[in-house]
């Protein structure tokens, strides 16, 4: 289980992620690219497994706002959209963020459990008679 992460739903029902400042890009990736899709979580975990077991040398995922490269050195997230803040200096935001397989998998597993738990608990998903 990954530590120091907070997952919640905003007032509009959108999944949100908060964590250490150093992981801002990872939290944004969860919100903008994975969103509420357990299918994307599963696909990314399958990609991690393929690299770990040697079935493939690298995998790539392109989401709404980030490119994910999974290779022998770990997982690298790179933004594919411009920052909303046009006045930010280039040094203000990192151009990419690299993390270990294990940590990426733990965060994905926690995110998947969070979004699946909400689907199971959401009274709006039940038929009303």
ABEGO torsion letter per residue (X at the ends): XBBGBBBBBBAAGBBBBBBBAAAAAAAAAAAAAAEABAAAAAAAAAAAAAAAAGABABBBBBBAABBBBBBAAEBBBBBABBBABAABBAAABBABBBBBAAAAAAAAAAAAAAAAAAAAABAAABBBX
